[in-house]
Amino acid sequence: MRKRNIALIGVFAVTAVAGVLAYGAAQAVEKPKYKVEAADGDFEVRQYPELVVAQVERGGSRQLAARNAFSPLASYIFAKNRSGEKIAMTAPVTQEPSDDGWTVSFIMPAGRTLDDLPVPAQDVRLAEVEPRLVAAVRFSGRWTDERFAKQASRLKEWVEARGLTPVGDVEFAYYNDPFTPAFLRRNEVMVEIKR
């Protein structure tokens, strides 16, 4: 029994260390610089600059689409299926509904433009996202449909209570890799708004 307890403590310790390292690595990744115009607990109104993204469309459930989109997007930034330089990983990875399922996007590093980025292969495409005003709610935990639906509902209520007008669908944002313990993950639901 004692050996089993020591083994369990060892497994827990290794898992905890790996999770903390994954969390630390995620904190070092570049994120878009936005201006917070209003903050209210875990809600914010943010002004984002123009962003350049690499994106793919995938069908199926939200989780399946996110999994199936990761490989071509990662192959693009890590130069696995094209020539040229690698591109630094950034956060968050975003996902939003589209006509054919889901659009999953990797944000390109600040200062990169459509003209200076390598031409993508497969069905990865590059796009510009115009400057926009966004309402967001931040939360931690696992990436379940129920959790995202609950946060999307909270965000909608918060936006309406402040007299803001949503533009389009909500967008999900994932800031951490799957190895980060759920309680350390930064997740968001966002929606573009107009005043």
N, C-alpha and C positions, 0 to 999 in steps of 0.2 A: 504494500500500500504506500509506504514511504517513497519507494522508487518511482511509483506512478505519479505521486504528487510532485516530486522533483522534476519529472519529465514534463508534466503539465505546466509547471511554473516556467521551465525552460522554453517550451513552445510559446507560451504567452509572452515571455520577455522578447524572444526573437521577433514575433509578430508585432509587438508594440514598437520595437526599434525600427523595423521595416516601415511601419506606418508613419512614424515620426519623420523618418528620412524622406519618404515620399511626400509628406506634407511640406517639409522644408524645401524640397526641390520645386514644388509647385509655387511656393512663395517667391522664388527667384525668377520665375518665368515672366516675360513682359506681358503687361496688360494694357488695353487702350487707356489713354489718359482722357478722362472726362471731367467736366465741372459739375459738382453737386450744387443744384439750385435750391433744393429743399430736402430736408431730412426729417423723418418722423419714425423713430424706432428702427425697425428693419426695412422701412420703405424709404425710397429716395426718388427725386426727380433729377435727372442727369442730362447735361448737354454733351453729346458725343461729337467729335470731329468727323470728317470724312474718313472712312476706313476702306481698305482693300481686302477682299476675302477670296479664298479658294473654296469652291463649294461643289457638292454633288447632290443629285436627287436620288432618293431611295424610297421604295414602297414598303408596305407592311406596317407593323406596329411601330410606335415611337422607339422602343428599345431595340427592335430588330433593325430599323433604319439606321439608328446611331451606330450599331455594331458594324453593319455592312458598309457604312460610309467611311469609317475610320481608316481602313486599309488603303484605299486609293488616295485619300487626302494625306496620310502619313507618307505614302510612297512619293507623292509630289514634293512635300517639303524636305524629305530626306534624300531626294534625287535617286530613288530606286528605279524609276521607270522613265527617266529622262536624263539628258546630259546637263552639265552645269553644276553650279554651287548648291549646297544645302541651304535651307532657309530655317531660321530659328523658330522653334516652337513657341507659341504664345497661348494665352488663355483669355477668355474662355473659348471653348468649342460651343457653337450655338446651333440650335435646331428649331425650325419653324414649319408649320404645315404648308404644303404646296398642292398644286392641282393633282400631281401624281403621287402624293404621299408626304414626303418630308424633304426639306432642304437642310443639309448639314454643312456648316461653314467653319473653316479655320481662318482666323483673322491674321493677316500678314503683319510683319513688324512695322512699326512706325517709320515713315519716310519712304516706304516702298510704293511704287506706282505700277500701273498696268504695263507701262512701257519698259520698266527695268526688271520685271519678274520673268523667270524662265517660262517658256510656253508649256502648259500642262499636257499630259498624255491622258489616254483613256477618256472618261467622260467628266473629268475635273474641268471646271471653268473658273475663270477669274472674273470678279465683278467689283464695282465701286458701290459703296453704301454712302449715300449723301449724309451730310451733317444732320443730326436729328435730336429731338427732345424725347426722352424715354422715362417712363415710370418703371421702377424695379422694386421687387421684394427679394430680400436675401434670406436664405435659410440653409441649414445643414441637414445631413441625413442621406439615406439611400435614395437612389434614382427610381422611385416607383411612380406609376401612373397616378395612384391615389394621392401621393404627396404633391406631385406637380399640379394636379387638378385642384387640390385644396388651396395651394398657394396662388394659383391663377384666379380662383374665386375671391380670395382675400384681396389680391391686387385690384381686381375689377371693382370691388366695393370701395376700396380706398380711393381709386381714381374718380369714381362717380361722386363720392362724398366731398371731394375737393373741387368739383365743377370742371374737371379736366375731361377732354374728349379723346378716347382711344382711336388710333388709326391702324386698322388691320388686325391681324392675329397676334396672340401672345407668342413669345419666343422663349425657349428654354436655354439656359447657359450653365455649362459645366466647367468648373475651374480646376478640378483635380482629376488625377488618374484613378482607375478602379482599385488600386492598391492602397489608397488613402483611406484610413478608417472613416466610416460613415459620419461619425460625430465631428470629425475635423474637416469634412468637405464643405466647400463654398458652392452653393447652387443659387440660381436666380430664375425668376420668371420676370420677363420684361415686356413692355408694350410701348410702341411709339405713341406719343400724344401730341395734341395741339391744344393751345389755351383757348 
